[in-house]
């Protein structure tokens, strides 16, 4: 799983250590995690307006390693599948890249990733970030 997370971060030009920190805190590296946690904006929309009940459910679900909320990824421009490791990582990294571009600071982007209602998770991500930087720098997954 680490190789896939590192590849997704590299593809999107964002910090692999930050992506790994989010993965560590959000899923503990369990790619099968999903959780129905729709935000208020989604609850105010009708399923038909979002392409049907299946899409509406997907947007209210947190997916995979980064536990990206489908609704957030959709608004970041992601239109692929969420139900694969690569798809959920791609959605998460795309969304995170936009937050980093907007806030130009890992701390602020991390706080925005989680929102005020889950700011304790943001603190945990920032706490493990130095360890993940060491992990990435050590290149434990490097085949060369």
N, C-alpha and C positions, 0 to 999 in steps of 0.2 A: 504494500500500500504506500509506503514511503516514496518509492520510485514514481508512482503515479502522481502523488501530491507534488513532488519536486518538479516533475515534467509539466504539470498544469501551471504551477507558479511561473516557471520559465517561459512557457507559451504566452502568458499574459504579461510578462515583464514585471512581476511583483516579487516581493521578498519571500523566498522559499521558507525562511525561518518563521515569518509571520503566518504563512499558510499552515505550516506544521504545528505552530502554537495553537491556532484555532482548531485544527483537527484534534490535537491532544485534549483540549479542554471540552470541546463540543461533543465528540463521539468516542474518545479513547481509542481511536483507530478502528472502530466498528462501522464498516461501510454500509451495513444493512439497516442502520437506524433510520426510522422515519417517525415523525410526530406531527399530529394534526394540531396546529396552533395558528389559526387564521388571525390576521390583524383586523383592526376595526374597519379599515378601508375595504377589505375583501368582503367582510360581512355585510357591508352596505351595497354590494353589487349583486345582481341577479345572475345565476349560473348561465342562463341563456346568453347574456351579454358577453360572456367570456368563452364562448364556444362550447358550452354544455357543462353538465355536472362533473364529468371527468376532469376537465381543465380547471374548473372551480375548486375541486378537491385538491388537485395537484398544486395549485397556487397557495392553498392554505396549509400545506404540508412542509415540514422541514426535512430536508433530504441529505442522506449520506454523511460523509466524513466531516464536512464543514457545517452540516445542518443548515444549509441555505434555505431560506423561506422562498418557495416558488414564486410568490407574489413579488418579492424584492428582485429576484432574478429576471422575472418577466419585465419589470419596469426598467431594469438595466439593459434590456435588449436581448436577453437570452430566449431562444425559441426551440432549443433542443430537448432531448429527453432528460428527465431527472432520475430515472430508475436504473441508471448504470453508474458505476464508480466514476468513470470518466466524465459522464454527463453532469453529474452533481458537482464534481470538482470544477469542471469548466464553468458552470453556472456560478459557483461560489467565487472563483477567481475573477471572472468578469465583473461581478458585483463589487468585489473588494478593490479591484483596479480602479473602478470609477470613484469609490469612496476615497482612495488614496490620492487620486488626481484632484478631487474637489477639496480635500482637507490638507493635503501636502504634509501630513504628519501621521506616523503610524499610531500614535496614541489616540489622536482625535478620530482617525478612521476606524480604529478598533472600537472605540466608544460608540460610534455611529453604527457599526456592524451589529452590535448587540442592543442598542437603544437603552433608554433610561431604566426600563423595567428589568433589564438583565445586566446592569452595569457590573454586578459582582463577577460575572463571567468574563467581562472585559478586563477586570483587574487580574483575574487568574491567567488570562492569555498574556498580559504584559509581564506577569511574574515568571512565566515559563519561557518567555522570549529569549532571554540570554542563554538558557540551556539549549534551545532549538538552534540558535545561531552557532553554538559550538558543534551541535550535531551536523548541521549543514556544512560547516567549514571542514569537519573531519571527513566528509565524503564517504560515509560508511557504505553507501550503496553504489559507489563508483566501481565499475567493472575493470577499469584500467589500473 
